[in-house]
Amino acid sequence: MEFPGIDQIDAAANRVLHFVHKTPVLCSKSLDEILNAQLYFKCENFQKVGAFKYRGATNAINLLSDDQIQLGVATHSSGNHAQALALAAKTKNTKAYIVMPDNAPKSKKEAVIGYGAEVIECEPTLEARETTLNKVIEKTGANFIHPYNDQRIIAGQATCAKELFEEVNDMDIVIAPVGGGGLLSGTALAAKYYAPKVKVIGAEPTGADDAYRSFNAGKIIPSINPNTIADGLLTSLGSKTFPIIKEYVHQILTVEDPAIIEAMKLIWQRMKIIIEPSAAVPLAVVMKYQSIFKGKRIGIILSGGNVDFDKLPF
């Protein structure tokens, strides 16, 4: 399988340049002291729509032809990709049709509608999401943009780590959370092209550890009934993301929900910034496996800040 090359990621970076925020990299002396490491937080919680997903959606939509753009775009997503595609469609003055499970956070649903997209609700199963989406595409002719299993999305997400490597030299490790694998595979490719000495580690909740199991089995093991507070990491790896992860990710480490909540709280308290549970998983991994990370320079991708305030875990 062809992976997105350095040219595609460079092109994606140019393509998204005027649409996305170049998010800051923050440090915290107190967290460095607690963990005996130097941590560099790439703050995608400050990205438009509050998550890294806007990079991939923007890259993908800007690769469509004018004729395709007129037909609009469609996807299924319970959260951040839904918002990202809705806003990306709005910037191109086209329609977005978003299939969302009926149990998706109310705040995310409202945000998607606020960006002008049409939300079509379905049962909270992958099968229902895909069936409903197919009906929408048949009816509208809209272009399907997958939340993660798409080369254009992967190249777009890779721009996040590319920026981090341009800003911080000589990192030993970069850690990204993993759900469907768009961010982790993009991060791994960015490391391969721009910072080949950096080890890439995936961080995953034990309650949704399909990437960990797939990585160790060498084949995709789908996620069945995942149960974790990190609601952005419930999906299984895709046929396009998994081969990249298998090839270029050093390891995947898992962590329990109480530790994820603790890490989330620590970032809120010490750094005075809001992140969602999924974004706290990499720091939770550093806290759990301190012997691996001691004395290292570590990039941490804070994937998003879209918190459901009615369901705060602390």
VOBA-1610 file (N, C-alpha, C; in pm, whole numbers, padded with zeros to 5 digits, always signed):
BEGIN
Met+00084-00120+00000Met+00000+00000+00000Met+00088+00126+00000Glu+00049+00223-00080Glu+00120+00351-00083Glu+00083+00434+00040Phe+00183+00475+00116Phe+00158+00567+00227Phe+00171+00710+00174Pro+00104+00808+00239Pro+00129+00946+00199Pro+00278+00979+00211Gly+00335+01037+00106Gly+00478+01069+00105Gly+00504+01208+00161Ile+00632+01241+00173Ile+00669+01372+00228Ile+00612+01485+00141Asp+00605+01463+00009Asp+00549+01566-00080Asp+00402+01593-00048Gln+00329+01484-00018Gln+00186+01498+00013Gln+00166+01573+00145Ile+00255+01547+00241Ile+00241+01615+00371Ile+00284+01761+00359Asp+00390+01788+00283Asp+00430+01927+00258Asp+00316+02003+00188Ala+00256+01936+00089Ala+00145+01998+00014Ala+00026+02023+00106Ala-00002+01925+00194Ala-00112+01941+00290Ala-00086+02060+00382Ala+00039+02074+00426Ala+00074+02185+00516Ala+00050+02319+00447Asn+00086+02329+00319Asn+00060+02452+00243Asn-00089+02475+00220Arg-00159+02364+00196Arg-00302+02372+00166Arg-00382+02421+00286Val-00346+02376+00405Val-00425+02411+00525Val-00378+02539+00592Leu-00262+02589+00547Leu-00194+02701+00612Leu-00286+02818+00648His-00369+02861+00552His-00450+02980+00576His-00585+02950+00641Phe-00609+02823+00668Phe-00738+02784+00729Phe-00722+02746+00876Val-00614+02676+00908Val-00601+02623+01045Val-00514+02715+01131His-00527+02700+01262His-00437+02772+01353His-00306+02696+01362Lys-00195+02770+01363Lys-00068+02707+01401Lys-00069+02708+01553Thr-00100+02596+01613Thr-00125+02592+01758Thr+00005+02603+01837Pro-00003+02660+01957Pro+00119+02677+02036Pro+00171+02546+02096Val+00300+02548+02128Val+00360+02437+02204Val+00387+02493+02344Leu+00323+02435+02444Leu+00338+02485+02582Leu+00421+02389+02666Cys+00488+02444+02766Cys+00563+02362+02862Cys+00512+02394+03002Ser+00538+02302+03096Ser+00499+02324+03234Ser+00611+02276+03325Lys+00673+02372+03392Lys+00785+02340+03480Lys+00742+02242+03589Ser+00622+02265+03644Ser+00577+02179+03754Ser+00553+02035+03706Leu+00497+02019+03585Leu+00477+01883+03533Leu+00611+01817+03502Asp+00707+01897+03448Asp+00842+01842+03423Asp+00904+01790+03553Glu+00885+01866+03661Glu+00943+01826+03790Glu+00875+01700+03845Ile+00742+01697+03833Ile+00667+01580+03883Ile+00712+01453+03810Leu+00737+01465+03679Leu+00761+01346+03596Leu+00907+01325+03557Asn+00996+01412+03605Asn+01139+01399+03573Asn+01164+01386+03423Ala+01096+01472+03346Ala+01111+01469+03200Ala+01083+01609+03148Gln+01121+01635+03022Gln+01087+01763+02959Gln+00971+01739+02864Leu+00859+01802+02893Leu+00738+01777+02816Leu+00704+01899+02729Tyr+00670+01871+02603Tyr+00631+01976+02509Tyr+00491+01944+02459Phe+00394+02025+02500Phe+00254+01998+02469Phe+00211+02074+02343Lys+00178+02000+02238Lys+00126+02060+02115Lys-00025+02076+02132Cys-00070+02201+02144Cys-00206+02229+02193Cys-00312+02235+02084Glu-00354+02120+02035Glu-00462+02117+01935Glu-00599+02142+01997Asn-00603+02153+02130Asn-00726+02199+02196Asn-00756+02344+02159Phe-00653+02417+02109Phe-00672+02555+02063Phe-00696+02562+01911Gln-00706+02447+01847Gln-00732+02443+01703Gln-00876+02487+01678Lys-00907+02533+01555Lys-01047+02559+01520Lys-01127+02431+01544Val-01251+02445+01580Val-01341+02338+01627Val-01288+02265+01750Gly-01178+02313+01806Gly-01128+02255+01931Gly-01060+02121+01918Ala-01012+02086+01798Ala-00945+01956+01783Ala-00863+01949+01655Phe-00762+01862+01656Phe-00672+01840+01541Phe-00748+01800+01415Lys-00869+01749+01431Lys-00945+01695+01317Lys-00967+01799+01207Tyr-00960+01926+01244Tyr-00984+02030+01144Tyr-00876+02029+01036Arg-00757+01982+01070Arg-00648+01975+00973Arg-00683+01878+00860Gly-00721+01757+00897Gly-00752+01654+00798Gly-00872+01690+00712Ala-00977+01741+00780Ala-01100+01777+00707Ala-01072+01889+00606Thr-00989+01985+00647Thr-00955+02098+00558Thr-00872+02050+00440Asn-00777+01962+00467Asn-00695+01909+00357Asn-00781+01833+00258Ala-00868+01746+00311Ala-00951+01661+00224Ala-01046+01744+00138Ile-01113+01841+00199Ile-01215+01916+00125Ile-01150+02005+00018Asn-01027+02050+00045Asn-00959+02134-00054Asn-00896+02054-00167Leu-00905+01922-00160Leu-00859+01837-00270Leu-00974+01796-00363Leu-01096+01836-00328Leu-01211+01804-00414Leu-01217+01900-00533Ser-01270+01851-00644Ser-01288+01937-00762Ser-01407+02030-00739Asp-01420+02133-00822Asp-01533+02226-00808Asp-01667+02154-00822Asp-01673+02058-00915Asp-01798+01982-00933Asp-01831+01901-00809Gln-01729+01839-00749Gln-01751+01760-00628Gln-01796+01849-00512Ile-01731+01965-00502Ile-01764+02060-00393Ile-01913+02096-00397Gln-01967+02115-00518Gln-02108+02156-00530Gln-02203+02052-00472Leu-02163+01925-00474Leu-02250+01818-00422Leu-02243+01805-00270Gly-02145+01872-00209Gly-02132+01866-00064Gly-02052+01745-00018Val-02040+01736+00114Val-01962+01627+00175Val-02046+01557+00280Ala-02009+01430+00309Ala-02084+01353+00408Ala-01989+01267+00488Thr-02027+01241+00613Thr-01947+01150+00695Thr-02031+01098+00809His-01974+01000+00883His-02035+00961+01011His-01931+00988+01119Ser-01976+01048+01229Ser-01883+01082+01336Ser-01961+01116+01461Ser-01906+01078+01576Ser-01977+01111+01700Ser-01928+01243+01758Gly-01832+01307+01692Gly-01782+01426+01758Gly-01695+01518+01677Asn-01563+01509+01701Asn-01473+01613+01650Asn-01461+01616+01498His-01462+01500+01433His-01456+01501+01285His-01584+01563+01228Ala-01696+01537+01296Ala-01824+01595+01252Ala-01815+01748+01251Gln-01763+01804+01360Gln-01751+01950+01369Gln-01650+02002+01266Ala-01540+01928+01252Ala-01434+01971+01161Ala-01484+01976+01017Leu-01554+01872+00975Leu-01602+01867+00837Leu-01712+01972+00815Ala-01795+01992+00918Ala-01902+02093+00907Ala-01842+02232+00884Leu-01739+02266+00961Leu-01678+02399+00945Leu-01600+02408+00813Ala-01529+02300+00777Ala-01455+02301+00651Ala-01551+02321+00533Ala-01668+02257+00539Ala-01769+02272+00433Ala-01820+02416+00428Lys-01838+02473+00547Lys-01887+02612+00554Lys-01787+02708+00487Thr-01658+02685+00508Thr-01557+02773+00447Thr-01559+02761+00293Lys-01608+02648+00242Lys-01616+02628+00096Lys-01759+02655+00043Asn-01844+02710+00131Asn-01984+02739+00093Asn-02055+02617+00036Thr-02034+02504+00099Thr-02105+02384+00053Thr-02171+02315+00171Lys-02249+02212+00140Lys-02333+02145+00239Lys-02257+02028+00302Ala-02275+02008+00432Ala-02220+01889+00497Ala-02335+01809+00558Tyr-02335+01679+00532Tyr-02435+01588+00590Tyr-02363+01498+00689Ile-02399+01509+00816Ile-02325+01436+00919Ile-02416+01335+00989Val-02382+01208+00976Val-02455+01102+01047Val-02393+01089+01186Met-02476+01108+01289Met-02427+01102+01427Met-02509+01003+01508Pro-02444+00919+01592Pro-02521+00831+01679Pro-02608+00912+01776Asp-02727+00860+01808Asp-02818+00940+01890Asp-02769+00962+02033Asn-02660+00891+02071Asn-02607+00913+02207Asn-02482+01002+02207Ala-02454+01067+02093Ala-02337+01157+02086Ala-02361+01275+02180Pro-02252+01331+02238Pro-02268+01443+02330Pro-02349+01556+02267Lys-02444+01607+02346Lys-02534+01713+02299Lys-02454+01835+02250Ser-02347+01867+02324Ser-02267+01986+02289Ser-02205+01971+02150Lys-02164+01847+02117Lys-02101+01825+01986Lys-02206+01834+01874Lys-02324+01779+01902Lys-02433+01785+01804Lys-02471+01931+01775Glu-02483+02009+01882Glu-02520+02150+01868Glu-02414+02227+01789Ala-02287+02194+01815Ala-02178+02262+01744Ala-02184+02232+01595Val-02211+02107+01559Val-02219+02067+01418Val-02331+02143+01348Ile-02447+02151+01414Ile-02560+02224+01357Ile-02526+02374+01348Gly-02455+02423+01449Gly-02413+02564+01452Gly-02324+02600+01334Tyr-02246+02504+01285Tyr-02160+02529+01168Tyr-02237+02516+01037Gly-02367+02489+01047Gly-02450+02488+00927Gly-02467+02352+00862Ala-02422+02246+00929Ala-02436+02112+00870Ala-02573+02052+00903Glu-02609+01950+00826Glu-02733+01877+00855Glu-02697+01750+00932Val-02756+01733+01050Val-02729+01613+01131Val-02838+01510+01107Ile-02796+01387+01075Ile-02890+01276+01059Ile-02858+01177+01170Glu-02952+01152+01259Glu-02924+01065+01374Glu-02947+00918+01339Cys-02873+00831+01411Cys-02889+00686+01390Cys-02861+00612+01521Glu-02884+00482+01519Glu-02850+00398+01637Glu-02699+00405+01660Pro-02655+00388+01785Pro-02512+00401+01813Pro-02430+00275+01781Thr-02445+00222+01659Thr-02359+00110+01618Thr-02291+00149+01486Leu-02176+00089+01461Leu-02104+00119+01338Leu-02188+00081+01217Glu-02258-00032+01227Glu-02342-00079+01117Glu-02450+00025+01082Ala-02515+00077+01187Ala-02621+00177+01165Ala-02563+00305+01105Arg-02444+00342+01153Arg-02379+00463+01101Arg-02352+00449+00951Glu-02297+00332+00914Glu-02259+00312+00774Glu-02381+00300+00683Thr-02484+00228+00730Thr-02607+00212+00650Thr-02674+00347+00628Thr-02685+00425+00735Thr-02749+00557+00726Thr-02669+00647+00631Leu-02537+00643+00645Leu-02451+00726+00559Leu-02469+00689+00412Asn-02474+00559+00383Asn-02491+00516+00243Asn-02620+00569+00183Lys-02726+00570+00264Lys-02855+00624+00216Lys-02842+00774+00185Val-02773+00845+00273Val-02754+00990+00254Val-02677+01017+00125Ile-02571+00938+00103Ile-02487+00958-00017Ile-02564+00925-00144Glu-02644+00816-00138Glu-02728+00780-00254Glu-02823+00893-00290Lys-02881+00951-00186Lys-02982+01056-00206Lys-02920+01188-00254Thr-02804+01224-00200Thr-02749+01358-00224Thr-02633+01362-00323Gly-02564+01247-00340Gly-02443+01247-00424Gly-02323+01311-00355Ala-02336+01337-00224Ala-02227+01402-00149Ala-02103+01313-00144Asn-01987+01376-00130Asn-01859+01304-00124Asn-01831+01256+00017Phe-01807+01126+00030Phe-01777+01070+00162Phe-01634+01104+00204Ile-01621+01166+00321Ile-01487+01189+00376Ile-01480+01115+00510His-01405+01005+00507His-01396+00918+00624His-01325+00991+00739Pro-01367+00963+00863Pro-01303+01033+00977Pro-01151+01009+00988Tyr-01104+00893+00944Tyr-00960+00866+00959Tyr-00902+00777+00851Asn-00982+00690+00791Asn-00927+00591+00698Asn-00923+00646+00555Asp-00842+00750+00538Asp-00839+00825+00412Asp-00702+00893+00404Gln-00633+00873+00292Gln-00497+00928+00277Gln-00494+01080+00295Arg-00599+01147+00247Arg-00604+01294+00256Arg-00615+01338+00401Ile-00690+01260+00479Ile-00706+01290+00623Ile-00574+01266+00696Ile-00511+01152+00667Ile-00384+01118+00733Ile-00278+01225+00705Ala-00268+01267+00579Ala-00170+01371+00543Ala-00201+01502+00615Gly-00330+01534+00628Gly-00369+01656+00700Gly-00334+01649+00847Gln-00360+01533+00910Gln-00329+01519+01054Gln-00177+01522+01077Ala-00100+01479+00979Ala+00046+01477+00992Ala+00104+01618+01007Thr+00028+01719+00962Thr+00079+01857+00971Thr+00094+01903+01115Cys+00021+01840+01206Cys+00030+01876+01348Cys+00169+01843+01403Ala+00213+01719+01386Ala+00347+01679+01434Ala+00457+01750+01354Lys+00432+01775+01226Lys+00530+01848+01144Lys+00561+01983+01210Glu+00457+02055+01250Glu+00477+02183+01318Glu+00553+02167+01449Leu+00520+02062+01523Leu+00589+02036+01650Leu+00739+02012+01628Phe+00772+01931+01527Phe+00914+01902+01498Phe+00988+02028+01451Glu+00916+02116+01382Glu+00980+02241+01335Glu+01010+02335+01452Glu+00928+02323+01556Glu+00943+02415+01670Glu+01036+02362+01778Val+01035+02231+01800Val+01116+02173+01909Val+01215+02072+01850Asn+01344+02099+01871Asn+01447+02008+01820Asn+01480+01899+01921Asp+01542+01796+01871Asp+01603+01693+01959Asp+01506+01629+02057Met+01383+01605+02016Met+01295+01527+02104Met+01334+01380+02094Asp+01310+01307+02203Asp+01338+01163+02203Asp+01215+01084+02161Ile+01098+01135+02204Ile+00974+01060+02188Ile+00861+01157+02157Val+00765+01114+02076Val+00641+01190+02063Val+00526+01092+02087Ile+00427+01137+02164Ile+00315+01050+02201Ile+00184+01111+02152Ala+00104+01028+02083Ala-00028+01073+02036Ala-00131+00969+02080Pro-00253+01015+02111Pro-00359+00918+02142Pro-00400+00843+02016Val-00460+00725+02033Val-00503+00648+01915Val-00646+00596+01932Gly-00728+00628+01831Gly-00863+00574+01820Gly-00868+00501+01687Gly-00909+00574+01583Gly-00908+00518+01447Gly-00770+00520+01384Gly-00681+00601+01441Gly-00542+00600+01395Gly-00502+00709+01298Gly-00592+00802+01268Gly-00557+00911+01174Gly-00444+00998+01229Leu-00457+01037+01356Leu-00355+01123+01417Leu-00225+01046+01440Leu-00236+00923+01492Leu-00114+00846+01521Leu-00039+00810+01393Ser-00112+00770+01288Ser-00042+00735+01162Ser+00020+00859+01099Gly-00051+00972+01105Gly+00004+01097+01053Gly+00127+01141+01131Thr+00122+01125+01263Thr+00236+01159+01350Thr+00357+01071+01317Ala+00330+00942+01295Ala+00438+00848+01264Ala+00504+00882+01131Leu+00424+00922+01031Leu+00482+00961+00902Leu+00561+01090+00915Ala+00508+01185+00991Ala+00580+01312+01012Ala+00715+01286+01078Ala+00717+01196+01175Ala+00844+01162+01242Ala+00940+01099+01143Lys+00890+01006+01062Lys+00975+00938+00963Lys+01041+01040+00869Tyr+00964+01140+00823Tyr+01014+01235+00723Tyr+01093+01352+00784Tyr+01049+01400+00900Tyr+01107+01526+00950Tyr+01193+01508+01076Ala+01177+01395+01146Ala+01252+01375+01271Ala+01276+01226+01293Pro+01354+01164+01203Pro+01365+01017+01202Pro+01421+00954+01329Lys+01486+01035+01415Lys+01538+00976+01540Lys+01433+00968+01650Val+01321+01034+01629Val+01217+01039+01733Val+01134+00910+01732Lys+01117+00851+01852Lys+01031+00732+01864Lys+00886+00778+01879Val+00796+00712+01808Val+00654+00747+01816Val+00582+00641+01899Ile+00507+00688+01999Ile+00433+00597+02087Ile+00285+00633+02082Gly+00202+00530+02071Gly+00057+00550+02075Gly+00008+00531+02218Ala-00090+00612+02258Ala-00146+00605+02394Ala-00295+00571+02382Glu-00336+00469+02456Glu-00473+00418+02438Glu-00535+00378+02573Pro-00666+00401+02590Pro-00731+00356+02713Pro-00743+00204+02717Thr-00726+00144+02834Thr-00741-00003+02845Thr-00884-00046+02810Gly-00981+00044+02832Gly-01120+00010+02800Gly-01152+00012+02652Ala-01053+00050+02570Ala-01072+00052+02423Ala-00937+00022+02360Asp-00882-00095+02397Asp-00741-00123+02362Asp-00722-00203+02234Asp-00813-00181+02138Asp-00804-00260+02014Asp-00676-00230+01935Ala-00628-00104+01939Ala-00504-00071+01865Ala-00385-00144+01928Tyr-00382-00147+02061Tyr-00277-00219+02133Tyr-00278-00367+02094Arg-00397-00426+02093Arg-00408-00569+02059Arg-00376-00594+01912Ser-00424-00505+01825Ser-00396-00519+01681Ser-00246-00508+01654Phe-00184-00408+01717Phe-00041-00382+01700Phe+00041-00506+01737Asn+00003-00567+01849Asn+00078-00684+01896Asn+00044-00813+01820Ala-00076-00818+01763Ala-00116-00937+01686Ala-00071-00927+01540Gly-00038-00805+01495Gly+00001-00785+01356Gly-00115-00787+01259Lys-00238-00777+01311Lys-00357-00770+01225Lys-00465-00692+01299Ile-00560-00636+01223Ile-00663-00554+01288Ile-00758-00640+01370Ile-00766-00607+01498Ile-00865-00669+01587Ile-00967-00560+01620Pro-01090-00571+01569Pro-01185-00461+01587Pro-01221-00437+01733Ser-01260-00314+01758Ser-01304-00273+01891Ser-01447-00323+01914Ile-01469-00399+02023Ile-01604-00449+02052Ile-01646-00396+02190Asn-01760-00327+02193Asn-01811-00267+02317Asn-01705-00194+02399Pro-01634-00098+02339Pro-01534-00025+02416Pro-01601+00054+02528Asn-01532+00069+02639Asn-01590+00140+02752Asn-01482+00223+02818Thr-01482+00352+02787Thr-01382+00442+02844Thr-01436+00584+02847Ile-01382+00661+02938Ile-01419+00803+02945Ile-01366+00879+02823Ala-01263+00824+02758Ala-01203+00891+02641Ala-01289+00865+02518Asp-01400+00941+02506Asp-01501+00911+02405Asp-01455+00937+02262Gly-01340+01003+02244Gly-01289+01025+02109Gly-01206+00908+02058Leu-01186+00805+02143Leu-01095+00695+02105Leu-01167+00560+02100Leu-01293+00562+02060Leu-01373+00438+02063Leu-01367+00358+01933Thr-01318+00421+01825Thr-01324+00352+01695Thr-01207+00256+01675Ser-01226+00162+01583Ser-01120+00065+01550Ser-01027+00125+01445Leu-00907+00071+01437Leu-00811+00114+01334Leu-00865+00084+01195Gly-00817+00160+01096Gly-00862+00141+00959Gly-00758+00071+00874Ser-00801+00025+00757Ser-00711-00047+00665Ser-00597+00042+00614Lys-00616+00174+00618Lys-00510+00266+00573Lys-00423+00313+00690Thr-00481+00324+00809Thr-00402+00373+00923Thr-00318+00261+00985Phe-00373+00140+00991Phe-00302+00031+01060Phe-00164-00003+01000Pro-00152-00016+00866Pro-00020-00051+00811Pro+00087+00053+00845Ile+00050+00180+00850Ile+00146+00286+00884Ile+00188+00272+01030Ile+00089+00248+01116Ile+00116+00233+01260Ile+00204+00111+01284Lys+00171+00002+01216Lys+00248-00123+01231Lys+00394-00101+01191Glu+00413-00022+01087Glu+00547-00002+01030Glu+00631+00100+01109Tyr+00568+00210+01152Tyr+00647+00324+01201Tyr+00625+00363+01347Val+00531+00298+01414Val+00510+00329+01557Val+00594+00233+01640His+00660+00287+01741His+00751+00209+01825His+00673+00113+01916Gln+00573+00165+01986Gln+00488+00080+02069Gln+00359+00154+02104Ile+00262+00077+02152Ile+00137+00136+02200Ile+00124+00098+02347Leu+00100+00198+02431Leu+00087+00176+02575Leu-00055+00209+02618Thr-00106+00132+02713Thr-00246+00153+02756Thr-00251+00202+02900Val-00362+00267+02932Val-00377+00326+03065Val-00525+00325+03106Glu-00551+00308+03235Glu-00687+00295+03286Glu-00754+00432+03300Asp-00888+00430+03302Asp-00965+00555+03312Asp-00930+00643+03433Pro-00915+00588+03554Pro-00883+00676+03668Pro-00755+00756+03644Ala-00656+00695+03579Ala-00531+00765+03550Ala-00552+00872+03442Ile-00642+00843+03349Ile-00674+00942+03244Ile-00739+01065+03308Ile-00830+01041+03400Ile-00898+01151+03470Ile-00796+01232+03551Glu-00705+01163+03616Glu-00600+01228+03696Glu-00513+01318+03607Ala-00476+01267+03489Ala-00392+01344+03395Ala-00468+01465+03342Met-00595+01446+03314Met-00679+01555+03264Met-00687+01667+03368Lys-00708+01625+03493Lys-00719+01720+03604Lys-00587+01796+03622Leu-00478+01724+03611Leu-00345+01783+03628Leu-00320+01893+03523Ile-00359+01865+03400Ile-00340+01964+03292Ile-00430+02086+03316Trp-00554+02062+03355Trp-00644+02175+03387Trp-00581+02259+03499Gln-00534+02191+03604Gln-00483+02262+03723Gln-00351+02333+03698Arg-00254+02260+03642Arg-00118+02313+03631Arg-00100+02404+03510Met-00167+02372+03401Met-00145+02447+03277Met-00256+02548+03248Lys-00363+02540+03326Lys-00477+02633+03312Lys-00538+02628+03172Ile-00540+02510+03114Ile-00605+02494+02983Ile-00705+02378+02990Ile-00804+02385+02903Ile-00910+02283+02900Ile-00877+02180+02793Ile-00872+02054+02834Ile-00858+01946+02736Ile-00966+01842+02761Glu-00998+01765+02660Glu-01097+01658+02676Glu-01026+01530+02723Pro-01101+01431+02774Pro-01037+01310+02826Pro-00942+01241+02728Ser-00982+01233+02599Ser-00896+01165+02500Ser-00759+01230+02491Ala-00754+01363+02509Ala-00627+01436+02499Ala-00536+01411+02618Ala-00594+01363+02728Ala-00515+01340+02850Ala-00445+01204+02850Val-00482+01118+02755Val-00429+00981+02756Val-00275+00977+02742Pro-00213+01057+02653Pro-00066+01054+02646Pro+00003+01091+02778Leu-00047+01195+02846Leu+00015+01230+02975Leu-00006+01119+03077Ala-00124+01058+03076Ala-00152+00946+03168Ala-00053+00832+03147Val-00017+00809+03020Val+00082+00706+02986Val+00220+00742+03045Val+00259+00870+03033Val+00388+00913+03089Val+00388+00895+03242Met+00273+00925+03304Met+00263+00910+03450Met+00270+00763+03492Lys+00210+00676+03412Lys+00206+00533+03449Lys+00339+00463+03425Tyr+00407+00498+03316Tyr+00531+00428+03279Tyr+00651+00522+03298Gln+00665+00578+03417Gln+00768+00681+03437Gln+00909+00633+03408Ser+00935+00504+03432Ser+01072+00454+03410Ser+01112+00463+03263Ile+01014+00448+03171Ile+01044+00456+03027Ile+01080+00600+02988Phe+01014+00696+03052Phe+01020+00835+03005Phe+01115+00925+03085Lys+01170+00872+03193Lys+01254+00952+03281Lys+01371+01017+03205Gly+01386+01149+03224Gly+01499+01220+03164Gly+01487+01246+03015Lys+01374+01212+02956Lys+01358+01226+02810Lys+01289+01358+02773Arg+01312+01398+02647Arg+01240+01512+02589Arg+01122+01456+02510Ile+01002+01491+02555Ile+00883+01422+02504Ile+00782+01521+02447Gly+00742+01498+02323Gly+00632+01574+02262Gly+00501+01504+02292Ile+00404+01581+02336Ile+00272+01524+02367Ile+00168+01599+02285Ile+00091+01527+02207Ile-00012+01594+02128Ile-00143+01595+02208Leu-00183+01716+02247Leu-00312+01734+02315Leu-00417+01747+02205Ser-00487+01637+02182Ser-00566+01624+02059Ser-00689+01714+02051Gly-00745+01753+02166Gly-00865+01838+02158Gly-00912+01886+02294Gly-01007+01980+02290Gly-01058+02039+02413Gly-01210+02045+02418Asn-01276+01952+02348Asn-01422+01956+02345Asn-01481+01871+02457Val-01503+01936+02569Val-01550+01867+02689Val-01700+01880+02699Asp-01766+01771+02736Asp-01909+01777+02766Asp-01921+01821+02912Phe-01954+01950+02934Phe-01952+02004+03070Phe-02059+01944+03160Asp-02160+01879+03100Asp-02261+01812+03183Asp-02207+01680+03237Lys-02095+01635+03184Lys-02044+01504+03227Lys-01897+01514+03269Leu-01862+01619+03340Leu-01724+01635+03385Leu-01687+01523+03481Pro-01570+01460+03463Pro-01536+01346+03547Pro-01477+01383+03685Phe-01469+01514+03712Phe-01419+01551+03845Phe-01492+01675+03896
//
